[in-house]
Amino acid sequence: MNTIYRIVWSKVLNTWVVASELAKGKQKTASGRSLSIAQHSASRLTRYFKLHFLATAILSAFTAIPAYAISPSECAASSSCVSVSSFTELKNALTTGDKTTILFLNDIKLTGNIDVKLTENTKQNIVIDGGGYKLDTGTYSFNFNNLNNANWANESTFTVSNLSGLVSSTSIGNYIFKTDTNASTKINIILDDIGSVTDSMIAVLGNMGSGVTQNTGSELTFGNITTPIDLTFGTNHQLAQANKINFTGKLTINATTGSYPAVFWSNASPAESIIRFTADADVSIKTPNLTNGAGSSNKHYQYLMDDGAAFSLTSDQNIFGSDNNGLVLGSYDPVNGFGKGVSLRITRFNGTNFTTGDGVSNSGGISTGYNNGPTGNKDVVFNLAGGSLINISGTTSNGILATKTGAGNLSNIYLASGGELITGTGISAAHAGSGNIVLENKTGGKITAVTGIKAVHSGTGSASLENHGDITSTANGISVSSANQQTVNINNTGGTINATSGNAVESLLKAQINMLGGVINTSGSATAFKLNDGAHQLTDITVNLNGTGNMFAKTAAAQAALTGVTLNVLNGTGLSDISGLTFKAGQNGNNTINVNGSGTGIALTNTGLSGLNSDALDINVNGAGKGIVTTGGGVDLSNSKLTVNVTSTEGTALSIADGSSNITTIGQNIQLNAAGATALSFTGTAGRTLINNGTIGGDVTFAGNAAQTITNNGTLSGSLTTGNGNDILTLGAGSKSTGAINLGNGNNQVNIDNGADIHSVTTGSGDDIFTLNNLTQGSSYLGDIDSGSGNNTLNFNHSSDTLKNETTLRGFSNINLSDSDITLAADSNISGGTVLLDKNSQLQFGNTFNGILNASLGHLAAGDGNAVVGNNAAVTLSKANTFTGNWLIAQGGTLNAGNSNQLDGSSLTVDGTLNLSGISELNNTLTGSGKLAVDGGGNNFRFGALTGNAYTGHVQLKNALFSLSGQNTQSLAHASLINSSGTTLTIGNGEQAVGNLDLNGGKTQFTGDGKIAAGTLNVSSNGIIQVDPLLNTAGNLLDADTGTNSQLISSNNTLTAEELARLSLQDLSGNALQNNVTSAVIQNGETVADGVYNYALSGAERG
């Protein structure tokens, strides 16, 4: 065996010692107020593997046999070392010699017994260094009798080490080491770094046999034994008859059945029988029984295991569950917690698992050894490390169990496991006194059990649990119970609880849970938390409900504060009772419910949901499930704070069924975010009332055809769809709807208040009434309003606003403006119907309006208001109007009319342009200073008596036949007449006075004695002047030769030659009148002569 030793100075032995480097890297017992084996035993195992000799070498390494811890030359140079090469030399060294270190120079075989002498030569500690050779004791032994010196404070040690083999007779009754029963003989026989050991009785400490006297002051220590020991049982043939056994290294024992089948046999009392494992111990034993058989009470050894020790026991004897007199396994420090722990693996002799009993218990056997049994006043420390395995199939069995009885018991229970426990209850503790319970499933720990961890405290002490590993349970993952109202802290950070039925976490009696972190997975019918009366706290926990069970099963008086909890629901229901629950935001954010399948986040009655007390709860629907489902009617979420997010098109945020009360209020802190999915679904056939003050970001659907009453003061960003009832929709001042609102075929009422923002509202075939109240400029947005078919009405009440270009008002028979001023921005704003303006209202056409007014303007008996065409607006009338109010055409504005019934009864104030096409008469009060452009289409045009003469603007005639006489002349008294192309202007008899005259390409006919008087005469385009030359032949025939002048138009200005050149003079038949024109002279109806005339137009005399 390759071994490395370190030479160190021992203050205990006051000399140099050799320590095996096999201990290097091993974790020792935790410092501080450590509750470990050292507090329960005075054994000094820290010296058991030391070799007592003087040495000058600090470090030696040996890799081949012979391998010396100290070389022969070094031994020769040391005053405390002697080399031996024969039985005689060895015997002399152990009997009469004074050396404490004995070095083999070759294999040695005993030829007789050796009675080791210590006190005679004051040799308290002897080391045999085999030098890598073999020791064969045959049928002989090393005997220790009356050894100790009264001056020695501690027991003596006899160490046999560094042997390639320890050989002895395998015959029954033979042994290698033997002590007497004298109380003064206190020897620790140590075997360390030995290659192999034969099937022999190693030691008999005291008398040999069953029920005889034991040497209770001596011990047997096993260090590193390289080759497994194969042991065959028989009468007086165990591995050792000793009451104190120590393990400090690696050892494997394989025993077969036989008589007295025990590896270790103690004839001492249980209180004096101790088996201890130090931190470096790595022991594996397979045997029918480890200690005395079931018929002997001395089977109850005490077991002490330091942190780092490992023990694998394959035996039918339940050593740690029942056949012991007390256990201390590993350490616990109140400041630093559990130490490294011990590795413990337990199976039956045939390799199967136990079916009854407990794995580790302070209640089995006698349990008085360390006074840490149920009635003892010492702490229980059971700390299993990773690699441990306890598998007991009985449902009532416990992997690790500790109980404390008695109200005055102030000792504590500390239980932990980092290994695997497969049993009825993994870790279980019960206390009736004032001591504390501390339980932990450590990182890497795995518990598969009916109940994972269980703590029952009926006293006044505290209980705290930690799970950093995995628990799989069928009844309870963690169960806590307290007779007194106390908080039980459960730290589940990094841990997972898998509950397949029952509960993941259970509180009984008055236990109040304060649980932090980790993951809980439920399947089947398992519930996550079963809570009894009291105030519970759950923080930063992830719960995955993968079955049909709920998050909670609790009493009516149970309360729970959830902070940063994540609940993942597959196909079941997350919460079915929220009474007593509060949801608070934590460092890791809000509480969250994720619905990942077809399940439901919260399923409650309407009154149950109304009690939701949430500062921070988010629900995410990622599958085809529902965030919240209620029964019993409407819900009141006025004071709740809740967010539901739906990411799947098949999901629903909130579903509400019919009930006795069907009023639902969505509070301002509610957010239903379900873009492309259903945010709110009303099932059933009853009429409902919905008041939304929050944010509904998805579709809202109402089943059935009952009348629905809907008030929105918040946000609707999806569609809202009702049936065919007579619905009432109110969009309040804070309403914002970015989706389509679809009301059915009933007689619906829609009320829109100032400040509302609307994407679209559509109704069906009923007679609907839309009312817009108190709109102010720019405060509201009206998108697409479509009232469908039916006799529909739109009312603007006390409103002043400009519609946006994209706003459309469709399907209305009547649009009523009451004390309102509404401006249209586009011809698509109104698609039809009749607009009725009361006398205090006006309909304006804004500067972006350029198109056709598809509605008619109606008449109210009490008086009509104003229709205003604004600057840059261009309005074309398309319907007959009964409007008797005022048309106000602002400068820069244009109004186009193609039928006289479009303007009948109204007054016209034209400061912009009024275009009349195909209208024969304008019989409207006309004022203003703009432009009236008439295209007569080749027909007559005239002004009616109502026109008046107040108009001061321009009147342009095109393609019209217009007689400048009578009413026509009166209407143009202050206006500027423009005679444009295609127009024939016929001048009546007498003087016809107009404001101004512009000859702009038309024809001006003078018949009779008519003439025109104008303020200003302008010729802006080539035109025609027609006169009747016969008018100039009356009188003395002799005077006809002298020439005449006739003034046709008088004005304040004189035409220029250039302007005159633009005019052509014709007779009434259209013949040109110019020089040398022959014309008959007719007097009294007869031609009296033929005359030759010269005709010309002159601008002289201002005309």
Number of C-alpha atoms within 10 A of each C-alpha: 18 12 17 16 21 17 21 15 14 14 8 9 13 9 13 19 21 24 21 19 12 16 16 9 8 14 16 19 24 20 14 11 13 20 24 26 25 17 11 14 12 8 16 11 17 11 16 24 27 27 27 29 23 22 22 11 12 11 14 16 13 16 11 11 14 18 22 23 29 24 16 18 9 16 21 14 14 17 15 16 25 23 23 22 14 17 19 16 17 22 20 16 21 24 16 13 18 20 22 25 26 26 26 26 19 17 19 20 19 20 15 15 17 21 16 22 24 26 16 14 15 16 21 21 22 24 22 25 25 29 26 28 24 22 22 19 23 21 19 19 22 19 18 26 20 18 24 24 20 9 8 11 8 15 20 23 27 25 23 23 28 29 28 24 23 24 19 24 18 17 15 15 17 20 28 23 21 22 25 22 21 17 15 17 23 26 25 23 25 22 26 27 27 24 20 18 21 18 20 28 27 24 25 29 32 27 18 23 17 17 13 13 17 27 28 22 19 26 24 26 24 23 25 27 26 19 16 17 19 16 25 23 23 17 13 21 30 30 24 25 33 27 31 26 23 25 29 27 26 23 21 19 19 16 25 18 15 13 14 20 24 29 25 25 31 35 27 24 16 22 18 19 24 25 20 26 29 25 24 24 27 22 24 19 21 24 26 25 27 24 27 25 20 12 7 14 19 25 28 31 35 27 23 23 30 28 30 23 31 29 22 19 24 24 22 20 25 24 27 25 24 21 25 30 32 31 31 25 29 34 32 31 17 12 10 12 14 29 25 23 30 31 26 28 21 26 22 21 21 12 12 14 19 23 16 17 21 29 30 27 29 31 23 24 21 20 26 21 22 24 19 26 26 24 17 21 18 18 22 32 26 29 31 35 30 20 17 22 25 24 27 28 17 19 15 15 25 34 29 27 25 27 24 30 18 15 14 14 20 22 21 25 25 24 28 28 34 28 25 27 28 24 32 29 30 34 28 26 24 24 30 23 21 20 22 22 27 23 26 26 31 23 19 18 25 28 32 24 30 27 30 35 29 23 25 22 27 21 23 20 20 21 27 20 23 23 30 23 24 27 30 26 29 22 23 32 33 28 23 28 24 26 15 16 15 19 20 25 20 23 19 25 18 17 23 24 31 26 34 24 23 24 31 31 27 25 26 17 17 21 28 27 26 18 24 22 21 21 22 27 23 30 21 16 18 27 29 31 23 21 27 23 19 21 21 22 19 18 24 23 23 21 26 24 30 25 22 19 26 26 27 21 19 20 14 13 12 18 21 23 18 25 26 24 26 23 26 28 34 25 21 25 27 31 20 22 20 20 19 19 19 19 24 19 17 15 9 11 16 24 26 22 28 29 32 23 19 19 28 29 33 26 24 18 20 26 16 18 24 20 18 22 21 20 17 22 27 22 28 29 32 23 21 21 28 32 33 25 24 23 20 17 22 26 24 19 24 18 18 21 21 25 22 28 26 30 20 19 15 16 28 33 33 24 20 24 22 20 17 11 16 20 19 22 22 26 21 19 17 24 24 30 28 28 19 18 22 28 32 27 20 25 16 17 15 21 21 24 20 19 20 25 24 24 25 30 28 27 26 26 19 23 17 17 19 19 23 23 19 20 21 26 25 25 24 30 26 25 25 23 19 24 21 22 19 23 27 20 22 22 24 21 20 17 26 22 28 18 19 21 25 20 31 22 23 22 22 26 21 22 17 27 23 23 23 25 23 24 21 20 22 17 30 21 19 21 21 29 21 22 19 21 21 19 25 18 16 13 15 23 21 23 22 19 24 19 30 20 17 18 17 25 21 26 21 24 19 17 22 23 21 24 23 18 16 14 23 21 22 21 25 27 20 21 26 21 26 20 19 26 25 24 24 26 23 25 23 20 24 23 17 19 23 25 24 25 29 22 19 15 25 26 23 23 30 23 18 17 25 20 17 19 24 18 22 21 26 21 21 16 8 8 14 24 26 23 25 22 30 25 19 18 26 26 25 18 20 16 21 19 22 20 28 22 25 22 24 23 29 22 19 16 26 26 27 21 21 19 20 19 14 20 26 16 19 22 22 22 23 27 25 25 25 24 20 23 19 19 22 21 15 20 19 22 22 25 20 21 22 24 24 27 19 27 25 23 17 15 15 17 22 21 22 15 16 15 21 19 19 18 27 22 24 25 25 22 26 24 22 28 22 24 19 27 21 13 18 21 24 20 26 28 21 21 28 25 26 26 28 26 20 18 27 26 23 19 23 20 16 13 18 21 22 23 22 25 25 21 25 24 22 24 24 23 24 22 18 13 14 19 23 26 19 25 18 19 24 21 21 15 17 18 21 22 23 23 20 16 16 13 12 13 17 13 9 9 15 7 11 15 11 7 10 10 10 11 15 19 20 21 21 14 16 18 20 13 11 9 16 18 14 16 19 17 19 21 17 15 9 12 10 16 21 14 11 11 12 11 15 14 20 16 15 7 7 9 11 12 11 11 15 12 16 11 17 11 19 18 16 12 13 15 21
